[in-house]
Amino acid sequence: MNVMRRLVLLSSVLCAGAVSLTPGDAVGGSTAVGSNCHVYNYQLTTPPPYLTDTNVIANALYDTNAPLLGVVCSLPTENTLGTTVTFRARVRDNSDTQVVSCYGEVYNQDGTAIVTSSTTSTGVSFMGASTLTRTVTVSPQSSSYTYNMICTIPGNQSNISSVRIY
């Protein structure tokens, strides 16, 4: 009998926990660690040296005035995200003279950019960890769309640790 009470109590707690879950940024979407991002030529014919670590991509130059490193983070998803799509990047800005900046793009099944967000960035004198977020409206929505977050990273080991759409 005592075991039965415990099972009933446990199932009640589990059911209450399941019912209390609400949709949020953890539902659907796509997340990628920074090391899955790819470098593209931004200001130079040859990009500056860069590092990929377990979870980050970083500008490997220790100079705070180093050329910006251009990075594309692709976020495929099999889900339909809804008409409002939020792009989020966790970054570390170690430069006191330049900014980490990012914007999001949505592509249709033909690879054509259909929506581009405005750019968001850290402050020029800001140094440290930051979350950069932008939202776009995509209508109509489709599960065949793909998403990119395009960022520039200043020198002095500034980096991107993760990007997310939801």
N, C-alpha and C positions, 0 to 999 in steps of 0.2 A: 504494500500500500504506500509506503514511504517513497519507494522508487517511482511509483506512478505519479505522485504529487510533484516530484522533481521533474519528471518528463513533461507534465502539463505546464509547470512553471517555465521550463526552458522553452517549450513551444510557444507559450504566450509572449515571452520576451523576444524570441525570434520573429514572430508575426508582427509584433508592435514595431520592431526595428525595421522590418521590410515595408510596413505601411508608412513609416515616417520618412522614408527616402523621398526626396523631391528632386526634380530635374535640375541640373545645374551644369557647370562647365565640365563635370566629369562624365556626363552622358554624351555619347556620340563623339564626333570630332576625331582629331588625330594629333599625336604628339611625337616630336622627334628630338633626340638629343643633339646638341650642337655639332658633335663629331660626324653626324650624317649630312651636314650642310656641305655645299661645294663652293669652291672659290671661282670667281670669274674676274676677268681683267676690268678694272674700274678706272684708275687714273694712269696706269702704266701699261706698256706693252707686255711686261712681265710683272705679275703680282709680287708683292713683297713676300718674304718667307712667312710661312704660317705653320701653326702646330695643330694637330688634332690629338686630343687626349681621350681618355675613356669617355668623357661626356661633353667636351667643349671643342670649339674651333677658335683659335686665337691668332691675332696679329703678333708674329714672333719678334718684331723689332722692338727694342727697348727705348727707342726715341719717342717722346710724346708727340713730336711733330712729324712722325713717319707717314709715308703715303697711306691712304685709307685702303683697307682690304675689302674688296667686294665679295659678298657671300650670298648664295641662294639656298634656301632651305625648303625643300619640297615636302608637301604634306598631303599625300594621297588619302582618300577616305572612300569607304563603300557606303557611307551613310548619307542620307539627305539631311543637311544641317538646319534647314529652315531658311527663311528669308533674311534673317540677320545673322551674319557670320562675324565672329570676333577673332582677330589675330593677336597672339600674345607671345612676346619673347622675353626670356630672362637673360639679361646681359650684365657684364661688368665693364665699366668704363674706367680705365686707368690713366687716361690722358686729361691733363688740365687745360689743354689748348684746343682739342677737337672733340667731337661728339660721336656716340654710337647712334646711328639712325636706321630706321626700318620702315617698310611699308608692305602691305599685302596685296596680292593679285589673285583673281579668280579666273580660271580658264575653262572654256567649254570643251566638249568632247572633240572638237577639231583643233584644239590647242590655241585658240584665239583668246586673248585677254578680254574679258567682258566687263570686269569691274576692277578698279585700282583704288586702294585707300589713300588717304593723305599720309604724309610722312610724320612719324613721331620720333623724338630723339631725347637723349639725355641733355642736360645743360652743359654749356661750355666749361664752366668751372666745377661742375659736378664730378666727383670721383667716387666709385663704389658700385654696389649691386643695384640694379633697377629692373622694373618690369615695364616694358613698352607695349602698349595696347592700342589697337585700332579696330573699328567696326565698319562693315560695309553692308549695304542692302543688296541682296541678290534675288531677283524675281524674274521669271519663275526659277525655283531651285531644282537641282537635278543631282542624282547620285553619281552621275558620270563626270561631274566637275572635278577639277584638281585645283590645288591651292599652293601658292608660293609665298614665302616671306623673304623679301630682299633687303639686305642690310649692308651697311658699311661700318667697318670696325677700325678705330684709330690704333696707333701703336702702343707701346709700353705694355704689351701682353693683355690688352683689352680683349674680351671674348664674348661668345654666345654660348650659354649652357643648355638652353632648350627653347623650342618654339612649339606653339600649339594653336590649333583652330578649334572653335566650337560654336 
